[in-house]
Amino acid sequence: MTLLAVVTLPWILVGASDGPRQSALPSGDDIGRRVHARDEGRMMSRMVVMELVDRDGRTRRRVTRSFRKDYASERRTVIFFLAPTNIKGTAWLTYDYHEAGRADDQWMYLPAVRAVRRIPASERGASFLGSDFTHEDMRTEAQLSLSDYRHEAVGEESVDGRRCYVVEAIPISRQVARELGYGRVRQWIDADTWMPRRGVYWDVTGNPLKEVTVQDVRQVQGIWTAHRFEASTHRTGHRTILQVSDVEYPESLDDVYFTERGLRRGL
């Protein structure tokens, strides 16, 4: 990846845009709203295999089943770990509230101690179980929160043959940047499907941190669905691949999945 020249903003180092802004571009905020407004189905069920690959190519594999359901005031997502044995029974639950300014709630069930641990907002930028994705990344699936970032459209580029809008996103405050672990993000948003296709991330001091790609995007039940996510961390050379399968957008899901009792019960 070619590194960008840096210029100083009030509180962090950020990269200069690739050329002048094009007048025909939609605004960054409009692009962000279109990303969040696209059809994702009211409910979803899927299998996800998580592969953790170190610099030398050694791979650890985790198998999960996840569910998502939209409620009147929030979106709830749960992930159950099915294998291997040393992580089986672990479960993660998040409530993503629609109310502006209300912090999301996240919990993790740890079978070794038979306890549900609440994840504070200060840890949403922490690694998700040793992967290259954070808790926030797993919650948003590469979509940047409209309330956490200021967005600016800076151009158009092609990713995997798809026309994309390039958006620069800066956290709204130092505190938010520290919570997220990101000082700046550049994203490539598909101009037709409004799905993120690529993201480049810098840490809070302006150093290159990682890259995320969204691949194998195809329709399931008429809904554009990503079947592969990959995150790679520059400093460590570590990669995490999420391979998605058995995606369904059902008409109903049991509410118990999305509770602390459901975390303890598992699948």
C-alpha positions in Angstrom: 0.0 0.0 0.0 1.3 3.4 -0.9 1.5 5.7 2.1 0.0 9.2 1.9 1.7 12.4 2.7 0.7 13.8 6.1 -0.6 17.2 7.2 -1.4 18.4 10.6 -5.0 18.7 11.8 -5.8 20.2 15.2 -5.2 17.0 17.2 -3.8 14.3 15.0 -1.7 13.6 11.9 -3.8 12.8 8.9 -3.2 12.2 5.2 -3.7 14.6 2.3 -6.4 13.8 -0.2 -5.6 12.4 -3.6 -6.2 15.5 -5.7 -9.0 18.1 -5.6 -12.5 17.2 -4.6 -14.8 16.6 -7.5 -17.9 18.8 -7.6 -20.1 16.0 -8.9 -19.5 13.8 -5.8 -22.2 13.3 -3.2 -21.2 14.6 0.2 -19.4 12.4 2.6 -22.4 12.5 5.0 -24.8 11.6 2.1 -22.6 8.6 1.2 -22.6 7.5 4.9 -26.4 7.8 5.1 -26.8 5.7 2.0 -24.5 3.0 3.4 -26.5 2.8 6.5 -29.9 3.0 4.7 -29.3 0.1 2.3 -31.3 -3.1 2.7 -29.7 -5.6 5.0 -32.8 -7.5 5.9 -34.7 -7.3 9.2 -33.2 -10.6 10.4 -30.2 -12.7 9.4 -28.7 -16.0 10.2 -25.3 -17.2 9.0 -22.2 -19.4 9.6 -18.8 -17.7 9.8 -15.4 -19.4 9.9 -12.7 -17.1 11.4 -9.2 -17.9 10.3 -6.3 -16.2 12.2 -3.1 -16.3 10.2 0.3 -15.2 11.6 3.2 -13.8 9.7 4.6 -17.3 9.1 1.4 -18.6 7.7 0.3 -20.6 10.7 -3.5 -20.7 10.9 -6.0 -21.1 13.7 -9.6 -21.7 12.8 -12.8 -20.8 14.7 -16.3 -21.8 13.7 -19.2 -19.5 14.6 -23.0 -19.2 14.1 -24.4 -15.7 14.3 -27.9 -14.1 14.2 -29.1 -10.5 13.8 -32.5 -9.0 14.4 -33.9 -5.5 14.2 -36.1 -4.2 17.0 -38.0 -1.0 17.3 -35.2 0.8 19.2 -32.1 -1.2 18.4 -30.4 -3.8 16.3 -29.2 -6.9 18.2 -26.4 -9.2 17.0 -25.1 -12.4 18.6 -22.2 -14.7 17.8 -21.9 -18.2 19.2 -18.5 -20.0 19.0 -18.9 -23.7 18.1 -15.3 -24.8 17.7 -12.5 -25.4 18.5 -12.9 -26.9 22.0 -10.9 -24.2 23.8 -13.3 -21.5 22.7 -16.5 -23.4 22.3 -19.4 -21.9 24.2 -18.0 -18.4 24.1 -20.7 -15.9 22.9 -20.8 -12.2 22.1 -23.9 -10.0 22.1 -24.4 -6.4 21.1 -27.3 -3.9 21.2 -26.8 -1.2 18.6 -29.3 1.5 19.6 -31.0 3.8 17.0 -31.2 6.7 19.4 -28.6 9.3 18.5 -25.9 9.7 21.2 -26.8 6.5 23.1 -23.9 4.2 23.6 -24.2 0.6 22.4 -24.2 -2.2 24.9 -22.0 -5.3 24.4 -21.6 -8.5 26.5 -19.3 -11.5 26.3 -20.0 -14.9 27.8 -16.9 -16.7 29.0 -17.6 -20.4 29.7 -14.4 -20.9 31.5 -15.7 -18.7 34.4 -19.4 -19.2 33.6 -19.9 -15.5 33.6 -21.2 -12.8 31.3 -18.9 -9.8 31.1 -20.1 -6.4 30.0 -17.7 -4.7 27.5 -17.4 -1.0 28.3 -17.3 1.6 25.5 -13.6 2.3 26.3 -12.8 -1.2 25.0 -14.7 -1.2 21.7 -11.4 -0.6 19.9 -9.9 -3.7 21.6 -9.1 -6.8 19.6 -12.0 -9.2 19.2 -10.7 -12.4 20.7 -7.1 -12.0 19.3 -8.3 -11.2 15.8 -7.4 -8.2 13.6 -11.0 -6.9 14.0 -12.1 -4.9 16.9 -15.3 -5.2 18.9 -16.5 -2.2 17.0 -15.5 -3.7 13.6 -17.5 -6.8 14.4 -20.5 -4.7 15.3 -20.5 -2.6 12.2 -19.1 -5.0 9.6 -16.8 -2.3 8.1 -19.5 0.4 8.2 -18.3 3.5 10.0 -20.7 5.0 12.5 -22.3 8.3 11.4 -22.1 9.6 15.0 -18.4 8.8 15.6 -16.9 10.2 12.4 -16.9 13.3 10.2 -17.0 12.1 6.6 -15.7 13.8 3.5 -15.9 12.5 -0.1 -12.5 13.0 -1.8 -12.8 11.2 -5.2 -13.7 8.1 -7.1 -11.6 4.9 -7.7 -12.2 1.4 -8.8 -12.0 -1.6 -6.5 -12.2 -5.1 -8.1 -13.7 -3.5 -11.1 -16.4 -1.7 -9.2 -16.8 2.1 -9.2 -16.4 3.4 -5.7 -16.6 6.7 -3.8 -13.5 7.4 -1.7 -14.4 8.8 1.7 -12.1 10.2 4.4 -13.4 9.7 8.0 -12.0 11.4 11.1 -13.3 10.7 14.6 -15.2 13.6 16.1 -13.0 13.9 19.2 -9.8 12.6 20.8 -11.9 10.5 23.2 -13.8 8.8 20.4 -10.5 8.2 18.5 -9.0 6.6 21.6 -12.1 4.4 22.1 -12.1 3.3 18.5 -8.3 3.0 18.2 -8.4 4.8 14.9 -7.2 8.4 14.1 -8.3 8.3 10.5 -10.0 5.9 8.1 -10.2 6.0 4.3 -13.0 3.9 2.8 -14.0 2.9 -0.7 -17.8 2.6 -1.0 -19.4 0.8 -3.9 -21.4 3.4 -5.9 -24.1 0.9 -6.9 -24.6 -1.3 -3.8 -23.4 1.2 -1.2 -21.3 -1.4 0.5 -17.8 -0.7 1.8 -15.3 -2.6 -0.4 -12.0 -1.5 1.2 -10.8 0.4 4.2 -7.4 1.7 5.2 -6.9 2.6 8.9 -4.4 4.8 10.7 -3.9 4.8 14.5 -4.4 7.9 16.7 -0.8 9.0 16.1 -1.1 8.9 12.3 0.8 5.6 11.7 -0.6 3.1 9.2 -2.4 0.4 11.2 -4.3 -2.0 9.0 -6.4 -2.7 5.9 -9.8 -4.3 5.6 -11.3 -5.7 2.4 -14.8 -6.9 1.7 -15.0 -9.5 -1.0 -17.3 -12.0 -2.7 -20.4 -9.7 -2.6 -23.5 -11.3 -4.1 -27.2 -11.3 -3.7 -29.0 -13.6 -1.2 -32.8 -13.4 -1.3 -32.4 -10.1 -3.2 -30.0 -8.6 -0.6 -26.4 -7.7 -1.4 -24.3 -9.8 1.0 -20.6 -10.0 1.6 -19.2 -13.5 2.0 -15.6 -12.7 2.8 -13.9 -10.1 5.0 -10.1 -9.9 5.5 -8.2 -7.6 7.9 -4.4 -7.4 7.9 -2.3 -5.5 10.5 0.8 -3.9 9.1 3.1 -4.0 12.2 2.6 -7.7 13.0 1.9 -9.1 9.6 -1.1 -10.9 11.2 -4.3 -11.5 9.1 -7.9 -12.4 10.0 -10.3 -13.9 7.4 -14.0 -14.2 8.0 -15.5 -16.7 5.5 -19.3 -16.4 5.5 -21.7 -19.2 4.4 -25.3 -20.5 4.8 -26.7 -16.9 4.8 -30.4 -16.6 5.3 -32.8 -13.7 5.9 -35.6 -15.4 7.8 -39.0 -14.2 8.7 -38.5 -14.9 12.4 -35.8 -15.6 15.0 -36.2 -16.6 18.6 -35.8 -13.6 20.9 -34.0 -15.7 23.5 -30.8 -15.7 21.3 -30.4 -12.0 22.0 -30.4 -12.1 25.8 -27.9 -12.8 28.5 -29.8 -16.1 29.2 -29.3 -17.0 25.6 -25.6 -16.3 25.8 -25.3 -18.8 28.7 -27.5 -21.4 27.1 -25.7 -21.3 23.7 -26.7 -23.3 20.7 
